[in-house]
Amino acid sequence: MTETPRRRRPSTELVHGGTLRSQWAETSEALFLTQGFVYATAEEAEARFLGTSPGYQYSRFGNPTVTMFEDRMAAFEGAEAARATATGMAAVTSAILCQVSAGDHVVAAKALFGSCRYVVEDLCPRFGIASTLVDGSDLDQWKAAIRPNTKVLFLESPTNPTLEVYDIAAIAEIAHAAGARLVVDNVFATALWQSPLAIGADVVVYSATKHIDGQGRCLGGIVLSSQKFVEDHLQVFIRQTGPSISPFNAWVMLKGLETLALRVEKQTANAARLADTLAGLDGIGRVIYPGRADHPNAAIIAKQMRGGSNLIAFDVEGGKAGAFAFSDALEVVKISNNLGDAKSLITHPATTTHQRLKAEVRAELGISDGLLRLSVGLEDIEDLIEDVTEAAKAARAAV
Ligand SMILES: *Cc1c(COP(=O)(O)O)cnc(C)c1O
């Protein structure tokens, strides 16, 4: 039985939403690590496949532990429905491909996570789905890119790695005026700080690998939308093509949700302090943090976000040599391309996550050779402050 008697506040949903208790009435959600399900009779199997008898058939298209993760996340997000996937990229790819056909057109902001950009820029055109990349902060470019066959607008906000924030409500309006849907990758904001569906987006996607797990263990993803979108497009795509999440990984994500608000609140408070520290250090240039008054999109942030995220981007003087010296001098913060983890992690986008892009494209996206992206974790803030202060000294000495 699903425990959703009335609409509860998001933090309560994170702990109780979607719980399905077995006959043993366990406190912690059960892990149904099973591929399939058995039927009492052949008649019941027939009815299950006809859809006239409720229940599960095969874990590629449904599993009780996966359902708990989907329902808890939908309750937290305020979405009608959700479908979980094996990775964040499976979520993005499914959310876009499930609703387009050859001859359609997709418009996306050019500041995208590398693999998202591949799906839009390289993969879609191979199947006859044209795509256009625009500057996501320029509403006129979104409008100008619309064609009669435009079906999907896609963006990430805040963006990776330069943390630009786009006006989701205004872009959703452009999409709807053209009869298209807006898909938002909400990973960097998390559902705690930004609710794209509430301000006009049609579909929201997450890499659950990031803050939802939050402890660096499992890959996962999730797509949230209306019930109708799931029924008309997403369910059949996932059922027939199989980007499904393992019940084990869904269970880890489900338990991760219980502590998400606590973790992201602490990470965000740490990030706000650390952004201010970085801005005051010699040898550090621009500091981009969505919680700071000097963020270029501060007005949009005030309107659409409830918190600043746990990510900071900043330039180290001395380009690549300065950024490498800074990273190598860190002791508490670890060098890794992941984010949203309990551990603070630093990335040099130009040589890792965005290495595939041409130098001109990186320059256009503001990814300088000295840019670092810091995902702030749960450590004691004083240790983090000492760590970046020492690293900045080492970077100054090196260049
Ligand atoms: C990590 C990430 C993805 C991809 O997620 P995976 O779980 O690694 O497949 C997509 N979008 C954004 C913004 C991400 O940070």
The ligand as a Tripos MOL2 file, in Angstrom:
@<TRIPOS>MOLECULE
LIG
   15    15     1     0     0
SMALL
NO_CHARGES

@<TRIPOS>ATOM
      1 C1         26.4340   13.5790  -14.4220 C.3       1 LIG1
      2 C2         25.4640   14.3240  -15.2300 C.ar      1 LIG1
      3 C3         24.7290   13.6690  -16.2290 C.ar      1 LIG1
      4 C4         24.9200   12.2160  -16.5670 C.3       1 LIG1
      5 O1         24.6640   11.3620  -15.4870 O.3       1 LIG1
      6 P1         25.2910    9.8990  -15.3500 P.3       1 LIG1
      7 O2         24.5990    9.3490  -14.1540 O.co2     1 LIG1
      8 O3         26.7590   10.0680  -15.1750 O.co2     1 LIG1
      9 O4         24.9740    9.1750  -16.6050 O.co2     1 LIG1
     10 C5         23.8250   14.4250  -16.9480 C.ar      1 LIG1
     11 N1         23.6620   15.7430  -16.7160 N.ar      1 LIG1
     12 C6         24.3620   16.4010  -15.7680 C.ar      1 LIG1
     13 C7         24.1430   17.8610  -15.5640 C.3       1 LIG1
     14 C8         25.2920   15.7190  -14.9910 C.ar      1 LIG1
     15 O5         25.9850   16.3620  -14.0570 O.3       1 LIG1
@<TRIPOS>BOND
     1     1     2 1
     2     2     3 ar
     3     2    14 ar
     4     3     4 1
     5     3    10 ar
     6     4     5 1
     7     5     6 1
     8     6     7 2
     9     6     8 1
    10     6     9 1
    11    10    11 ar
    12    11    12 ar
    13    12    13 1
    14    12    14 ar
    15    14    15 1
@<TRIPOS>SUBSTRUCTURE
     1 LIG1         1 GROUP 0 **** ****
